Amino acid sequence: MRGILQDGQQKATAYWNPVSSLTMSEITKAERINTAFQEVLDDPAAEEALQHPALQPLLAQAAS
């Protein structure tokens, strides 16, 4: 099996990692912020989100 896989291998012509400039802490924080943001969007009061308490989870995550 290993020989079959190795026979089909080719050298990569390019490599790109879109998150290479981010730390794991930044990535997990972004995930938490996104989750909080989705909660805000799901809130019926999202129209008034900038003044409404429903925005607090997003603001709290963004501030941490």
mmCIF file as Biopython writes it, N, C-alpha, C and O atoms, coordinates in Angstrom:
data_model
#
loop_
_atom_site.group_PDB
_atom_site.id
_atom_site.type_symbol
_atom_site.label_atom_id
_atom_site.label_alt_id
_atom_site.label_comp_id
_atom_site.label_asym_id
_atom_site.label_entity_id
_atom_site.label_seq_id
_atom_site.pdbx_PDB_ins_code
_atom_site.Cartn_x
_atom_site.Cartn_y
_atom_site.Cartn_z
_atom_site.occupancy
_atom_site.B_iso_or_equiv
_atom_site.auth_seq_id
_atom_site.auth_asym_id
_atom_site.pdbx_PDB_model_num
ATOM 1   N N  . MET A ? 1  ? 0.828   -1.193 0.000  1.0 0.0 1  A 1 
ATOM 2   C CA . MET A ? 1  ? 0.000   0.000  0.000  1.0 0.0 1  A 1 
ATOM 3   C C  . MET A ? 1  ? 0.872   1.257  0.000  1.0 0.0 1  A 1 
ATOM 4   O O  . MET A ? 1  ? 0.600   2.204  -0.739 1.0 0.0 1  A 1 
ATOM 5   N N  . ARG A ? 2  ? 1.901   1.265  0.815  1.0 0.0 2  A 1 
ATOM 6   C CA . ARG A ? 2  ? 2.788   2.427  0.902  1.0 0.0 2  A 1 
ATOM 7   C C  . ARG A ? 2  ? 3.439   2.718  -0.452 1.0 0.0 2  A 1 
ATOM 8   O O  . ARG A ? 2  ? 3.563   3.878  -0.845 1.0 0.0 2  A 1 
ATOM 9   N N  . GLY A ? 3  ? 3.846   1.690  -1.148 1.0 0.0 3  A 1 
ATOM 10  C CA . GLY A ? 3  ? 4.473   1.863  -2.452 1.0 0.0 3  A 1 
ATOM 11  C C  . GLY A ? 3  ? 3.523   2.476  -3.471 1.0 0.0 3  A 1 
ATOM 12  O O  . GLY A ? 3  ? 3.934   3.283  -4.305 1.0 0.0 3  A 1 
ATOM 13  N N  . ILE A ? 4  ? 2.267   2.094  -3.402 1.0 0.0 4  A 1 
ATOM 14  C CA . ILE A ? 4  ? 1.271   2.643  -4.320 1.0 0.0 4  A 1 
ATOM 15  C C  . ILE A ? 4  ? 1.116   4.146  -4.084 1.0 0.0 4  A 1 
ATOM 16  O O  . ILE A ? 4  ? 1.065   4.927  -5.033 1.0 0.0 4  A 1 
ATOM 17  N N  . LEU A ? 5  ? 1.042   4.543  -2.815 1.0 0.0 5  A 1 
ATOM 18  C CA . LEU A ? 5  ? 0.907   5.957  -2.494 1.0 0.0 5  A 1 
ATOM 19  C C  . LEU A ? 5  ? 2.148   6.739  -2.908 1.0 0.0 5  A 1 
ATOM 20  O O  . LEU A ? 5  ? 2.045   7.835  -3.460 1.0 0.0 5  A 1 
ATOM 21  N N  . GLN A ? 6  ? 3.305   6.179  -2.644 1.0 0.0 6  A 1 
ATOM 22  C CA . GLN A ? 6  ? 4.551   6.875  -2.981 1.0 0.0 6  A 1 
ATOM 23  C C  . GLN A ? 6  ? 4.733   7.006  -4.488 1.0 0.0 6  A 1 
ATOM 24  O O  . GLN A ? 6  ? 5.293   7.998  -4.957 1.0 0.0 6  A 1 
ATOM 25  N N  . ASP A ? 7  ? 4.278   6.040  -5.239 1.0 0.0 7  A 1 
ATOM 26  C CA . ASP A ? 7  ? 4.409   6.103  -6.689 1.0 0.0 7  A 1 
ATOM 27  C C  . ASP A ? 7  ? 3.621   7.269  -7.286 1.0 0.0 7  A 1 
ATOM 28  O O  . ASP A ? 7  ? 4.011   7.817  -8.317 1.0 0.0 7  A 1 
ATOM 29  N N  . GLY A ? 8  ? 2.527   7.645  -6.650 1.0 0.0 8  A 1 
ATOM 30  C CA . GLY A ? 8  ? 1.695   8.716  -7.169 1.0 0.0 8  A 1 
ATOM 31  C C  . GLY A ? 8  ? 2.041   10.098 -6.622 1.0 0.0 8  A 1 
ATOM 32  O O  . GLY A ? 8  ? 1.382   11.081 -6.962 1.0 0.0 8  A 1 
ATOM 33  N N  . GLN A ? 9  ? 3.066   10.179 -5.778 1.0 0.0 9  A 1 
ATOM 34  C CA . GLN A ? 9  ? 3.416   11.466 -5.175 1.0 0.0 9  A 1 
ATOM 35  C C  . GLN A ? 9  ? 4.128   12.390 -6.152 1.0 0.0 9  A 1 
ATOM 36  O O  . GLN A ? 9  ? 4.886   11.948 -7.015 1.0 0.0 9  A 1 
ATOM 37  N N  . GLN A ? 10 ? 3.869   13.676 -5.995 1.0 0.0 10 A 1 
ATOM 38  C CA . GLN A ? 10 ? 4.560   14.701 -6.770 1.0 0.0 10 A 1 
ATOM 39  C C  . GLN A ? 10 ? 4.921   15.836 -5.825 1.0 0.0 10 A 1 
ATOM 40  O O  . GLN A ? 10 ? 4.275   16.032 -4.796 1.0 0.0 10 A 1 
ATOM 41  N N  . LYS A ? 11 ? 5.953   16.575 -6.182 1.0 0.0 11 A 1 
ATOM 42  C CA . LYS A ? 11 ? 6.350   17.720 -5.366 1.0 0.0 11 A 1 
ATOM 43  C C  . LYS A ? 11 ? 5.316   18.834 -5.519 1.0 0.0 11 A 1 
ATOM 44  O O  . LYS A ? 11 ? 4.767   19.059 -6.598 1.0 0.0 11 A 1 
ATOM 45  N N  . ALA A ? 12 ? 5.074   19.513 -4.419 1.0 0.0 12 A 1 
ATOM 46  C CA . ALA A ? 12 ? 4.141   20.646 -4.455 1.0 0.0 12 A 1 
ATOM 47  C C  . ALA A ? 12 ? 4.792   21.800 -5.204 1.0 0.0 12 A 1 
ATOM 48  O O  . ALA A ? 12 ? 5.988   22.055 -5.061 1.0 0.0 12 A 1 
ATOM 49  N N  . THR A ? 13 ? 3.996   22.486 -5.998 1.0 0.0 13 A 1 
ATOM 50  C CA . THR A ? 13 ? 4.510   23.653 -6.721 1.0 0.0 13 A 1 
ATOM 51  C C  . THR A ? 13 ? 4.307   24.924 -5.918 1.0 0.0 13 A 1 
ATOM 52  O O  . THR A ? 13 ? 4.960   25.937 -6.167 1.0 0.0 13 A 1 
ATOM 53  N N  . ALA A ? 14 ? 3.390   24.867 -4.945 1.0 0.0 14 A 1 
ATOM 54  C CA . ALA A ? 14 ? 3.125   26.036 -4.106 1.0 0.0 14 A 1 
ATOM 55  C C  . ALA A ? 14 ? 2.523   25.578 -2.799 1.0 0.0 14 A 1 
ATOM 56  O O  . ALA A ? 14 ? 1.979   24.479 -2.696 1.0 0.0 14 A 1 
ATOM 57  N N  . TYR A ? 15 ? 2.627   26.434 -1.803 1.0 0.0 15 A 1 
ATOM 58  C CA . TYR A ? 15 ? 2.031   26.162 -0.505 1.0 0.0 15 A 1 
ATOM 59  C C  . TYR A ? 15 ? 1.462   27.465 0.013  1.0 0.0 15 A 1 
ATOM 60  O O  . TYR A ? 15 ? 2.122   28.502 -0.047 1.0 0.0 15 A 1 
ATOM 61  N N  . TRP A ? 16 ? 0.227   27.421 0.526  1.0 0.0 16 A 1 
ATOM 62  C CA . TRP A ? 16 ? -0.405  28.609 1.069  1.0 0.0 16 A 1 
ATOM 63  C C  . TRP A ? 16 ? -1.178  28.223 2.317  1.0 0.0 16 A 1 
ATOM 64  O O  . TRP A ? 16 ? -1.980  27.289 2.298  1.0 0.0 16 A 1 
ATOM 65  N N  . ASN A ? 17 ? -0.934  28.942 3.393  1.0 0.0 17 A 1 
ATOM 66  C CA . ASN A ? 17 ? -1.629  28.710 4.653  1.0 0.0 17 A 1 
ATOM 67  C C  . ASN A ? 17 ? -2.303  30.023 5.042  1.0 0.0 17 A 1 
ATOM 68  O O  . ASN A ? 17 ? -1.628  30.947 5.497  1.0 0.0 17 A 1 
ATOM 69  N N  . PRO A ? 18 ? -3.612  30.122 4.873  1.0 0.0 18 A 1 
ATOM 70  C CA . PRO A ? 18 ? -4.297  31.391 5.112  1.0 0.0 18 A 1 
ATOM 71  C C  . PRO A ? 18 ? -4.309  31.854 6.566  1.0 0.0 18 A 1 
ATOM 72  O O  . PRO A ? 18 ? -4.601  33.020 6.833  1.0 0.0 18 A 1 
ATOM 73  N N  . VAL A ? 19 ? -4.003  30.982 7.495  1.0 0.0 19 A 1 
ATOM 74  C CA . VAL A ? 19 ? -4.008  31.366 8.910  1.0 0.0 19 A 1 
ATOM 75  C C  . VAL A ? 19 ? -2.615  31.349 9.523  1.0 0.0 19 A 1 
ATOM 76  O O  . VAL A ? 19 ? -2.479  31.342 10.747 1.0 0.0 19 A 1 
ATOM 77  N N  . SER A ? 20 ? -1.600  31.342 8.708  1.0 0.0 20 A 1 
ATOM 78  C CA . SER A ? 20 ? -0.237  31.230 9.227  1.0 0.0 20 A 1 
ATOM 79  C C  . SER A ? 20 ? 0.173   32.415 10.095 1.0 0.0 20 A 1 
ATOM 80  O O  . SER A ? 20 ? 1.077   32.289 10.921 1.0 0.0 20 A 1 
ATOM 81  N N  . SER A ? 21 ? -0.481  33.570 9.919  1.0 0.0 21 A 1 
ATOM 82  C CA . SER A ? 21 ? -0.113  34.736 10.718 1.0 0.0 21 A 1 
ATOM 83  C C  . SER A ? 21 ? -0.879  34.798 12.038 1.0 0.0 21 A 1 
ATOM 84  O O  . SER A ? 21 ? -0.652  35.705 12.839 1.0 0.0 21 A 1 
ATOM 85  N N  . LEU A ? 22 ? -1.787  33.844 12.276 1.0 0.0 22 A 1 
ATOM 86  C CA . LEU A ? 22 ? -2.605  33.851 13.483 1.0 0.0 22 A 1 
ATOM 87  C C  . LEU A ? 22 ? -2.110  32.831 14.493 1.0 0.0 22 A 1 
ATOM 88  O O  . LEU A ? 22 ? -1.608  31.767 14.129 1.0 0.0 22 A 1 
ATOM 89  N N  . THR A ? 23 ? -2.259  33.173 15.772 1.0 0.0 23 A 1 
ATOM 90  C CA . THR A ? 23 ? -1.945  32.208 16.823 1.0 0.0 23 A 1 
ATOM 91  C C  . THR A ? 23 ? -3.193  31.373 17.100 1.0 0.0 23 A 1 
ATOM 92  O O  . THR A ? 23 ? -4.294  31.729 16.681 1.0 0.0 23 A 1 
ATOM 93  N N  . MET A ? 24 ? -3.013  30.274 17.801 1.0 0.0 24 A 1 
ATOM 94  C CA . MET A ? 24 ? -4.154  29.437 18.154 1.0 0.0 24 A 1 
ATOM 95  C C  . MET A ? 24 ? -5.122  30.216 19.046 1.0 0.0 24 A 1 
ATOM 96  O O  . MET A ? 24 ? -6.337  30.061 18.922 1.0 0.0 24 A 1 
ATOM 97  N N  . SER A ? 25 ? -4.601  31.039 19.929 1.0 0.0 25 A 1 
ATOM 98  C CA . SER A ? 25 ? -5.456  31.865 20.793 1.0 0.0 25 A 1 
ATOM 99  C C  . SER A ? 25 ? -6.312  32.813 19.963 1.0 0.0 25 A 1 
ATOM 100 O O  . SER A ? 25 ? -7.490  33.005 20.263 1.0 0.0 25 A 1 
ATOM 101 N N  . GLU A ? 26 ? -5.738  33.401 18.931 1.0 0.0 26 A 1 
ATOM 102 C CA . GLU A ? 26 ? -6.495  34.308 18.062 1.0 0.0 26 A 1 
ATOM 103 C C  . GLU A ? 26 ? -7.587  33.563 17.291 1.0 0.0 26 A 1 
ATOM 104 O O  . GLU A ? 26 ? -8.689  34.078 17.107 1.0 0.0 26 A 1 
ATOM 105 N N  . ILE A ? 27 ? -7.274  32.367 16.851 1.0 0.0 27 A 1 
ATOM 106 C CA . ILE A ? 27 ? -8.242  31.568 16.101 1.0 0.0 27 A 1 
ATOM 107 C C  . ILE A ? 27 ? -9.411  31.167 17.000 1.0 0.0 27 A 1 
ATOM 108 O O  . ILE A ? 27 ? -10.568 31.285 16.597 1.0 0.0 27 A 1 
ATOM 109 N N  . THR A ? 28 ? -9.118  30.693 18.217 1.0 0.0 28 A 1 
ATOM 110 C CA . THR A ? 28 ? -10.203 30.289 19.110 1.0 0.0 28 A 1 
ATOM 111 C C  . THR A ? 28 ? -11.016 31.493 19.573 1.0 0.0 28 A 1 
ATOM 112 O O  . THR A ? 28 ? -12.228 31.388 19.759 1.0 0.0 28 A 1 
ATOM 113 N N  . LYS A ? 29 ? -10.356 32.637 19.760 1.0 0.0 29 A 1 
ATOM 114 C CA . LYS A ? 29 ? -11.096 33.849 20.117 1.0 0.0 29 A 1 
ATOM 115 C C  . LYS A ? 29 ? -12.039 34.237 18.981 1.0 0.0 29 A 1 
ATOM 116 O O  . LYS A ? 29 ? -13.185 34.614 19.226 1.0 0.0 29 A 1 
ATOM 117 N N  . ALA A ? 30 ? -11.567 34.147 17.755 1.0 0.0 30 A 1 
ATOM 118 C CA . ALA A ? 30 ? -12.407 34.462 16.594 1.0 0.0 30 A 1 
ATOM 119 C C  . ALA A ? 30 ? -13.621 33.538 16.538 1.0 0.0 30 A 1 
ATOM 120 O O  . ALA A ? 30 ? -14.720 33.975 16.196 1.0 0.0 30 A 1 
ATOM 121 N N  . GLU A ? 31 ? -13.429 32.279 16.868 1.0 0.0 31 A 1 
ATOM 122 C CA . GLU A ? 31 ? -14.549 31.336 16.895 1.0 0.0 31 A 1 
ATOM 123 C C  . GLU A ? 31 ? -15.559 31.723 17.967 1.0 0.0 31 A 1 
ATOM 124 O O  . GLU A ? 31 ? -16.766 31.672 17.732 1.0 0.0 31 A 1 
ATOM 125 N N  . ARG A ? 32 ? -15.069 32.111 19.150 1.0 0.0 32 A 1 
ATOM 126 C CA . ARG A ? 32 ? -15.968 32.549 20.223 1.0 0.0 32 A 1 
ATOM 127 C C  . ARG A ? 32 ? -16.725 33.811 19.822 1.0 0.0 32 A 1 
ATOM 128 O O  . ARG A ? 32 ? -17.926 33.925 20.068 1.0 0.0 32 A 1 
ATOM 129 N N  . ILE A ? 33 ? -16.022 34.753 19.206 1.0 0.0 33 A 1 
ATOM 130 C CA . ILE A ? 33 ? -16.668 35.992 18.760 1.0 0.0 33 A 1 
ATOM 131 C C  . ILE A ? 33 ? -17.728 35.685 17.716 1.0 0.0 33 A 1 
ATOM 132 O O  . ILE A ? 33 ? -18.817 36.257 17.753 1.0 0.0 33 A 1 
ATOM 133 N N  . ASN A ? 34 ? -17.427 34.802 16.799 1.0 0.0 34 A 1 
ATOM 134 C CA . ASN A ? 34 ? -18.395 34.433 15.775 1.0 0.0 34 A 1 
ATOM 135 C C  . ASN A ? 34 ? -19.641 33.801 16.392 1.0 0.0 34 A 1 
ATOM 136 O O  . ASN A ? 34 ? -20.761 34.112 15.986 1.0 0.0 34 A 1 
ATOM 137 N N  . THR A ? 35 ? -19.451 32.924 17.363 1.0 0.0 35 A 1 
ATOM 138 C CA . THR A ? 35 ? -20.590 32.299 18.035 1.0 0.0 35 A 1 
ATOM 139 C C  . THR A ? 35 ? -21.452 33.350 18.716 1.0 0.0 35 A 1 
ATOM 140 O O  . THR A ? 35 ? -22.678 33.322 18.609 1.0 0.0 35 A 1 
ATOM 141 N N  . ALA A ? 36 ? -20.806 34.277 19.416 1.0 0.0 36 A 1 
ATOM 142 C CA . ALA A ? 36 ? -21.547 35.352 20.088 1.0 0.0 36 A 1 
ATOM 143 C C  . ALA A ? 36 ? -22.262 36.230 19.061 1.0 0.0 36 A 1 
ATOM 144 O O  . ALA A ? 36 ? -23.406 36.633 19.271 1.0 0.0 36 A 1 
ATOM 145 N N  . PHE A ? 37 ? -21.592 36.520 17.965 1.0 0.0 37 A 1 
ATOM 146 C CA . PHE A ? 37 ? -22.191 37.348 16.912 1.0 0.0 37 A 1 
ATOM 147 C C  . PHE A ? 37 ? -23.424 36.668 16.328 1.0 0.0 37 A 1 
ATOM 148 O O  . PHE A ? 37 ? -24.432 37.324 16.064 1.0 0.0 37 A 1 
ATOM 149 N N  . GLN A ? 38 ? -23.346 35.361 16.128 1.0 0.0 38 A 1 
ATOM 150 C CA . GLN A ? 38 ? -24.496 34.624 15.611 1.0 0.0 38 A 1 
ATOM 151 C C  . GLN A ? 38 ? -25.665 34.697 16.589 1.0 0.0 38 A 1 
ATOM 152 O O  . GLN A ? 38 ? -26.817 34.784 16.166 1.0 0.0 38 A 1 
ATOM 153 N N  . GLU A ? 39 ? -25.384 34.662 17.889 1.0 0.0 39 A 1 
ATOM 154 C CA . GLU A ? 39 ? -26.440 34.815 18.890 1.0 0.0 39 A 1 
ATOM 155 C C  . GLU A ? 39 ? -27.119 36.171 18.735 1.0 0.0 39 A 1 
ATOM 156 O O  . GLU A ? 39 ? -28.343 36.276 18.814 1.0 0.0 39 A 1 
ATOM 157 N N  . VAL A ? 40 ? -26.316 37.198 18.514 1.0 0.0 40 A 1 
ATOM 158 C CA . VAL A ? 40 ? -26.869 38.542 18.327 1.0 0.0 40 A 1 
ATOM 159 C C  . VAL A ? 40 ? -27.743 38.581 17.079 1.0 0.0 40 A 1 
ATOM 160 O O  . VAL A ? 40 ? -28.843 39.132 17.105 1.0 0.0 40 A 1 
ATOM 161 N N  . LEU A ? 41 ? -27.257 38.002 15.997 1.0 0.0 41 A 1 
ATOM 162 C CA . LEU A ? 41 ? -28.034 38.017 14.754 1.0 0.0 41 A 1 
ATOM 163 C C  . LEU A ? 41 ? -29.349 37.248 14.888 1.0 0.0 41 A 1 
ATOM 164 O O  . LEU A ? 41 ? -30.348 37.600 14.261 1.0 0.0 41 A 1 
ATOM 165 N N  . ASP A ? 42 ? -29.340 36.201 15.705 1.0 0.0 42 A 1 
ATOM 166 C CA . ASP A ? 42 ? -30.550 35.411 15.906 1.0 0.0 42 A 1 
ATOM 167 C C  . ASP A ? 42 ? -31.551 36.109 16.814 1.0 0.0 42 A 1 
ATOM 168 O O  . ASP A ? 42 ? -32.718 35.721 16.871 1.0 0.0 42 A 1 
ATOM 169 N N  . ASP A ? 43 ? -31.105 37.122 17.512 1.0 0.0 43 A 1 
ATOM 170 C CA . ASP A ? 43 ? -31.977 37.856 18.424 1.0 0.0 43 A 1 
ATOM 171 C C  . ASP A ? 43 ? -32.919 38.744 17.615 1.0 0.0 43 A 1 
ATOM 172 O O  . ASP A ? 43 ? -32.460 39.479 16.740 1.0 0.0 43 A 1 
ATOM 173 N N  . PRO A ? 44 ? -34.213 38.695 17.883 1.0 0.0 44 A 1 
ATOM 174 C CA . PRO A ? 44 ? -35.154 39.526 17.135 1.0 0.0 44 A 1 
ATOM 175 C C  . PRO A ? 44 ? -34.869 41.024 17.263 1.0 0.0 44 A 1 
ATOM 176 O O  . PRO A ? 44 ? -35.293 41.806 16.413 1.0 0.0 44 A 1 
ATOM 177 N N  . ALA A ? 45 ? -34.175 41.419 18.288 1.0 0.0 45 A 1 
ATOM 178 C CA . ALA A ? 45 ? -33.897 42.837 18.502 1.0 0.0 45 A 1 
ATOM 179 C C  . ALA A ? 45 ? -32.602 43.284 17.824 1.0 0.0 45 A 1 
ATOM 180 O O  . ALA A ? 45 ? -32.093 44.360 18.138 1.0 0.0 45 A 1 
ATOM 181 N N  . ALA A ? 46 ? -32.065 42.499 16.919 1.0 0.0 46 A 1 
ATOM 182 C CA . ALA A ? 46 ? -30.788 42.821 16.288 1.0 0.0 46 A 1 
ATOM 183 C C  . ALA A ? 46 ? -30.804 44.161 15.572 1.0 0.0 46 A 1 
ATOM 184 O O  . ALA A ? 46 ? -29.752 44.768 15.372 1.0 0.0 46 A 1 
ATOM 185 N N  . GLU A ? 47 ? -31.975 44.626 15.187 1.0 0.0 47 A 1 
ATOM 186 C CA . GLU A ? 47 ? -32.082 45.927 14.539 1.0 0.0 47 A 1 
ATOM 187 C C  . GLU A ? 47 ? -31.533 47.036 15.436 1.0 0.0 47 A 1 
ATOM 188 O O  . GLU A ? 47 ? -30.922 47.993 14.962 1.0 0.0 47 A 1 
ATOM 189 N N  . GLU A ? 48 ? -31.757 46.889 16.704 1.0 0.0 48 A 1 
ATOM 190 C CA . GLU A ? 48 ? -31.288 47.879 17.671 1.0 0.0 48 A 1 
ATOM 191 C C  . GLU A ? 48 ? -30.036 47.384 18.397 1.0 0.0 48 A 1 
ATOM 192 O O  . GLU A ? 48 ? -29.759 47.799 19.522 1.0 0.0 48 A 1 
ATOM 193 N N  . ALA A ? 49 ? -29.299 46.512 17.760 1.0 0.0 49 A 1 
ATOM 194 C CA . ALA A ? 49 ? -28.188 45.813 18.418 1.0 0.0 49 A 1 
ATOM 195 C C  . ALA A ? 49 ? -27.154 46.737 19.044 1.0 0.0 49 A 1 
ATOM 196 O O  . ALA A ? 49 ? -26.596 46.407 20.090 1.0 0.0 49 A 1 
ATOM 197 N N  . LEU A ? 50 ? -26.891 47.857 18.448 1.0 0.0 50 A 1 
ATOM 198 C CA . LEU A ? 50 ? -25.844 48.719 18.999 1.0 0.0 50 A 1 
ATOM 199 C C  . LEU A ? 50 ? -26.211 49.273 20.370 1.0 0.0 50 A 1 
ATOM 200 O O  . LEU A ? 50 ? -25.320 49.603 21.153 1.0 0.0 50 A 1 
ATOM 201 N N  . GLN A ? 51 ? -27.484 49.383 20.676 1.0 0.0 51 A 1 
ATOM 202 C CA . GLN A ? 51 ? -27.904 49.860 21.979 1.0 0.0 51 A 1 
ATOM 203 C C  . GLN A ? 51 ? -28.548 48.770 22.838 1.0 0.0 51 A 1 
ATOM 204 O O  . GLN A ? 51 ? -28.759 48.974 24.033 1.0 0.0 51 A 1 
ATOM 205 N N  . HIS A ? 52 ? -28.851 47.658 22.264 1.0 0.0 52 A 1 
ATOM 206 C CA . HIS A ? 52 ? -29.610 46.601 22.948 1.0 0.0 52 A 1 
ATOM 207 C C  . HIS A ? 52 ? -28.691 45.674 23.742 1.0 0.0 52 A 1 
ATOM 208 O O  . HIS A ? 52 ? -27.574 45.385 23.311 1.0 0.0 52 A 1 
ATOM 209 N N  . PRO A ? 53 ? -29.164 45.204 24.908 1.0 0.0 53 A 1 
ATOM 210 C CA . PRO A ? 53 ? -28.376 44.260 25.712 1.0 0.0 53 A 1 
ATOM 211 C C  . PRO A ? 53 ? -28.016 42.968 24.966 1.0 0.0 53 A 1 
ATOM 212 O O  . PRO A ? 53 ? -27.082 42.273 25.364 1.0 0.0 53 A 1 
ATOM 213 N N  . ALA A ? 54 ? -28.740 42.639 23.897 1.0 0.0 54 A 1 
ATOM 214 C CA . ALA A ? 54 ? -28.431 41.422 23.143 1.0 0.0 54 A 1 
ATOM 215 C C  . ALA A ? 54 ? -27.031 41.464 22.544 1.0 0.0 54 A 1 
ATOM 216 O O  . ALA A ? 54 ? -26.481 40.419 22.197 1.0 0.0 54 A 1 
ATOM 217 N N  . LEU A ? 55 ? -26.446 42.650 22.417 1.0 0.0 55 A 1 
ATOM 218 C CA . LEU A ? 55 ? -25.111 42.791 21.856 1.0 0.0 55 A 1 
ATOM 219 C C  . LEU A ? 55 ? -24.016 42.477 22.868 1.0 0.0 55 A 1 
ATOM 220 O O  . LEU A ? 55 ? -22.858 42.309 22.486 1.0 0.0 55 A 1 
ATOM 221 N N  . GLN A ? 56 ? -24.358 42.394 24.140 1.0 0.0 56 A 1 
ATOM 222 C CA . GLN A ? 56 ? -23.353 42.219 25.178 1.0 0.0 56 A 1 
ATOM 223 C C  . GLN A ? 56 ? -22.459 40.981 25.009 1.0 0.0 56 A 1 
ATOM 224 O O  . GLN A ? 56 ? -21.257 41.087 25.249 1.0 0.0 56 A 1 
ATOM 225 N N  . PRO A ? 57 ? -22.988 39.809 24.606 1.0 0.0 57 A 1 
ATOM 226 C CA . PRO A ? 57 ? -22.072 38.663 24.412 1.0 0.0 57 A 1 
ATOM 227 C C  . PRO A ? 57 ? -20.984 38.950 23.368 1.0 0.0 57 A 1 
ATOM 228 O O  . PRO A ? 57 ? -19.832 38.552 23.544 1.0 0.0 57 A 1 
ATOM 229 N N  . LEU A ? 58 ? -21.345 39.626 22.303 1.0 0.0 58 A 1 
ATOM 230 C CA . LEU A ? 58 ? -20.372 39.969 21.271 1.0 0.0 58 A 1 
ATOM 231 C C  . LEU A ? 58 ? -19.361 40.958 21.807 1.0 0.0 58 A 1 
ATOM 232 O O  . LEU A ? 58 ? -18.159 40.775 21.615 1.0 0.0 58 A 1 
ATOM 233 N N  . LEU A ? 59 ? -19.819 41.994 22.472 1.0 0.0 59 A 1 
ATOM 234 C CA . LEU A ? 59 ? -18.907 42.991 23.019 1.0 0.0 59 A 1 
ATOM 235 C C  . LEU A ? 59 ? -17.982 42.389 24.082 1.0 0.0 59 A 1 
ATOM 236 O O  . LEU A ? 59 ? -16.800 42.728 24.143 1.0 0.0 59 A 1 
ATOM 237 N N  . ALA A ? 60 ? -18.511 41.515 24.899 1.0 0.0 60 A 1 
ATOM 238 C CA . ALA A ? 60 ? -17.694 40.877 25.941 1.0 0.0 60 A 1 
ATOM 239 C C  . ALA A ? 60 ? -16.582 40.034 25.317 1.0 0.0 60 A 1 
ATOM 240 O O  . ALA A ? 60 ? -15.442 40.071 25.779 1.0 0.0 60 A 1 
ATOM 241 N N  . GLN A ? 61 ? -16.907 39.277 24.274 1.0 0.0 61 A 1 
ATOM 242 C CA . GLN A ? 61 ? -15.888 38.455 23.613 1.0 0.0 61 A 1 
ATOM 243 C C  . GLN A ? 61 ? -14.872 39.319 22.888 1.0 0.0 61 A 1 
ATOM 244 O O  . GLN A ? 61 ? -13.679 39.016 22.903 1.0 0.0 61 A 1 
ATOM 245 N N  . ALA A ? 62 ? -15.321 40.375 22.265 1.0 0.0 62 A 1 
ATOM 246 C CA . ALA A ? 62 ? -14.419 41.253 21.538 1.0 0.0 62 A 1 
ATOM 247 C C  . ALA A ? 62 ? -13.457 41.956 22.489 1.0 0.0 62 A 1 
ATOM 248 O O  . ALA A ? 62 ? -12.318 42.247 22.123 1.0 0.0 62 A 1 
ATOM 249 N N  . ALA A ? 63 ? -13.908 42.225 23.693 1.0 0.0 63 A 1 
ATOM 250 C CA . ALA A ? 63 ? -13.082 42.927 24.669 1.0 0.0 63 A 1 
ATOM 251 C C  . ALA A ? 63 ? -12.091 42.010 25.386 1.0 0.0 63 A 1 
ATOM 252 O O  . ALA A ? 63 ? -11.115 42.495 25.959 1.0 0.0 63 A 1 
ATOM 253 N N  . SER A ? 64 ? -12.317 40.726 25.367 1.0 0.0 64 A 1 
ATOM 254 C CA . SER A ? 64 ? -11.417 39.819 26.104 1.0 0.0 64 A 1 
ATOM 255 C C  . SER A ? 64 ? -10.185 39.424 25.333 1.0 0.0 64 A 1 
ATOM 256 O O  . SER A ? 64 ? -9.355  38.670 25.840 1.0 0.0 64 A 1 
#
